[in-house]
Amino acid sequence: QVQLVESGGGLVQAGGSLRLSCTASRSIFSASVLRWCRQAPGKQREFLAQITAGGTTNYADSVKGRFTISRDNAKNTVYLQMNSLKPEDTARYYCNAVNLGVYNSWGQGTQVTVSS
């Protein structure tokens, strides 16, 4: 398994930006997919974005054009740049690292609160 620690959450006004980071306990170079998801109170966990080992990215429609996922294998870190934040983006944000057949790890999450 690989341990993941998210950081960068906080309180921001609507229209503002935050950059979330997720640092792994060991090399994520071999991770086939790195994802960001979020969960708001009373709601199911929602997929936001993913990036493959080859750098291919995919986004949920709700964040496309506003959020950008990136990875720095040298720093064992995956980022989520969030722009034009809305109150409905308020949630706990989680990162997920998958190495097929080896591990499927989740962090503890970081809280993002967007005020109107």
C-alpha positions as a LaTeX table, in Angstrom:
\begin{tabular}{lrrr}
\hline
Residue & $x$ (\AA) & $y$ (\AA) & $z$ (\AA) \\
\hline
Gln1 & 0.00 & 0.00 & 0.00 \\
Val2 & 0.92 & 3.62 & $-0.36$ \\
Gln3 & $-0.13$ & 6.27 & 2.13 \\
Leu4 & $-1.56$ & 9.50 & 0.75 \\
Val5 & $-1.78$ & 12.85 & 2.54 \\
Glu6 & $-3.86$ & 15.67 & 1.13 \\
Ser7 & $-3.29$ & 19.34 & 1.93 \\
Gly8 & $-4.23$ & 22.77 & 0.66 \\
Gly9 & $-7.87$ & 22.91 & 1.62 \\
Gly10 & $-9.43$ & 25.84 & 3.42 \\
Leu11 & $-12.02$ & 28.58 & 3.30 \\
Val12 & $-12.27$ & 30.66 & 0.14 \\
Gln13 & $-14.78$ & 33.09 & $-1.29$ \\
Ala14 & $-16.78$ & 32.23 & $-4.39$ \\
Gly15 & $-14.74$ & 32.95 & $-7.50$ \\
Gly16 & $-11.49$ & 32.25 & $-5.71$ \\
Ser17 & $-8.87$ & 29.56 & $-6.23$ \\
Leu18 & $-7.16$ & 26.83 & $-4.26$ \\
Arg19 & $-4.51$ & 24.29 & $-5.10$ \\
Leu20 & $-4.76$ & 20.92 & $-3.42$ \\
Ser21 & $-1.77$ & 18.63 & $-3.05$ \\
Cys22 & $-1.63$ & 14.91 & $-2.37$ \\
Thr23 & 1.75 & 13.49 & $-1.43$ \\
Ala24 & 2.45 & 9.78 & $-1.42$ \\
Ser25 & 4.61 & 7.89 & 1.04 \\
Arg26 & 6.61 & 6.36 & $-1.77$ \\
Ser27 & 7.08 & 6.60 & $-5.48$ \\
Ile28 & 3.88 & 7.00 & $-7.47$ \\
Phe29 & 5.69 & 6.64 & $-10.76$ \\
Ser30 & 4.13 & 3.22 & $-11.23$ \\
Ala31 & 0.62 & 4.30 & $-10.25$ \\
Ser32 & $-1.52$ & 3.76 & $-13.29$ \\
Val33 & $-4.16$ & 6.27 & $-12.30$ \\
Leu34 & $-4.31$ & 9.16 & $-9.86$ \\
Arg35 & $-7.71$ & 10.64 & $-9.07$ \\
Trp36 & $-9.35$ & 13.42 & $-7.11$ \\
Cys37 & $-12.84$ & 12.91 & $-5.73$ \\
Arg38 & $-14.99$ & 14.81 & $-3.26$ \\
Gln39 & $-17.81$ & 14.13 & $-0.87$ \\
Ala40 & $-20.25$ & 16.64 & 0.50 \\
Pro41 & $-22.33$ & 15.93 & 3.61 \\
Gly42 & $-25.22$ & 13.62 & 2.83 \\
Lys43 & $-23.98$ & 12.95 & $-0.69$ \\
Gln44 & $-22.08$ & 10.14 & $-2.40$ \\
Arg45 & $-18.42$ & 10.46 & $-3.22$ \\
Glu46 & $-18.08$ & 12.16 & $-6.61$ \\
Phe47 & $-15.34$ & 11.66 & $-9.18$ \\
Leu48 & $-13.70$ & 14.91 & $-10.27$ \\
Ala49 & $-10.56$ & 14.25 & $-12.27$ \\
Gln50 & $-7.95$ & 11.65 & $-13.09$ \\
Ile51 & $-4.54$ & 11.48 & $-14.70$ \\
Thr52 & $-2.92$ & 8.36 & $-16.05$ \\
Ala53 & 0.73 & 7.36 & $-15.96$ \\
Gly54 & 0.99 & 8.63 & $-19.52$ \\
Gly55 & $-0.46$ & 12.00 & $-18.59$ \\
Thr56 & $-3.93$ & 11.59 & $-20.08$ \\
Thr57 & $-6.51$ & 13.55 & $-18.09$ \\
Asn58 & $-10.26$ & 13.24 & $-17.70$ \\
Tyr59 & $-12.68$ & 15.48 & $-15.83$ \\
Ala60 & $-16.23$ & 15.40 & $-14.57$ \\
Asp61 & $-18.49$ & 17.81 & $-16.41$ \\
Ser62 & $-19.10$ & 19.72 & $-13.19$ \\
Val63 & $-15.45$ & 20.84 & $-12.99$ \\
Lys64 & $-14.29$ & 20.77 & $-16.60$ \\
Gly65 & $-12.67$ & 24.07 & $-17.51$ \\
Arg66 & $-12.30$ & 25.11 & $-13.86$ \\
Phe67 & $-10.15$ & 22.36 & $-12.30$ \\
Thr68 & $-6.82$ & 21.02 & $-13.52$ \\
Ile69 & $-5.13$ & 17.83 & $-12.35$ \\
Ser70 & $-1.38$ & 17.35 & $-12.65$ \\
Arg71 & 1.27 & 15.04 & $-11.25$ \\
Asp72 & 4.92 & 15.43 & $-10.30$ \\
Asn73 & 6.40 & 11.96 & $-10.09$ \\
Ala74 & 9.70 & 13.31 & $-8.77$ \\
Lys75 & 7.87 & 14.77 & $-5.77$ \\
Asn76 & 5.43 & 11.86 & $-5.44$ \\
Thr77 & 2.65 & 14.42 & $-5.59$ \\
Val78 & $-0.57$ & 14.95 & $-7.49$ \\
Tyr79 & $-2.22$ & 18.37 & $-7.59$ \\
Leu80 & $-5.67$ & 19.76 & $-8.19$ \\
Gln81 & $-5.77$ & 23.40 & $-9.22$ \\
Met82 & $-9.26$ & 24.74 & $-8.59$ \\
Asn83 & $-10.36$ & 28.05 & $-10.10$ \\
Ser84 & $-13.67$ & 29.90 & $-10.19$ \\
Leu85 & $-14.82$ & 28.09 & $-7.08$ \\
Lys86 & $-18.53$ & 27.97 & $-6.29$ \\
Pro87 & $-20.38$ & 27.34 & $-3.02$ \\
Glu88 & $-21.47$ & 23.97 & $-4.42$ \\
Asp89 & $-17.80$ & 22.95 & $-4.55$ \\
Thr90 & $-17.83$ & 22.79 & $-0.75$ \\
Ala91 & $-16.88$ & 19.24 & 0.22 \\
Arg92 & $-14.10$ & 17.07 & 1.57 \\
Tyr93 & $-11.63$ & 16.34 & $-1.20$ \\
Tyr94 & $-9.82$ & 13.01 & $-1.48$ \\
Cys95 & $-7.04$ & 11.69 & $-3.65$ \\
Asn96 & $-6.85$ & 8.11 & $-4.86$ \\
Ala97 & $-3.89$ & 6.20 & $-6.28$ \\
Val98 & $-4.32$ & 2.98 & $-8.18$ \\
Asn99 & $-1.68$ & 0.54 & $-9.29$ \\
Leu100 & $-3.70$ & $-2.28$ & $-10.78$ \\
Gly101 & $-3.35$ & $-5.44$ & $-8.78$ \\
Val102 & $-0.99$ & $-3.83$ & $-6.31$ \\
Tyr103 & $-2.79$ & $-1.08$ & $-4.43$ \\
Asn104 & $-5.85$ & 1.14 & $-4.43$ \\
Ser105 & $-5.18$ & 3.79 & $-1.79$ \\
Trp106 & $-7.14$ & 6.75 & $-0.47$ \\
Gly107 & $-6.05$ & 9.70 & 1.62 \\
Gln108 & $-7.93$ & 11.10 & 4.62 \\
Gly109 & $-9.13$ & 14.11 & 2.70 \\
Thr110 & $-8.90$ & 17.88 & 3.02 \\
Gln111 & $-11.87$ & 20.18 & 3.59 \\
Val112 & $-12.74$ & 22.87 & 1.07 \\
Thr113 & $-15.36$ & 25.44 & 1.99 \\
Val114 & $-16.51$ & 28.06 & $-0.50$ \\
Ser115 & $-18.49$ & 30.99 & 0.88 \\
Ser116 & $-20.98$ & 32.96 & $-1.18$ \\
\hline
\end{tabular}
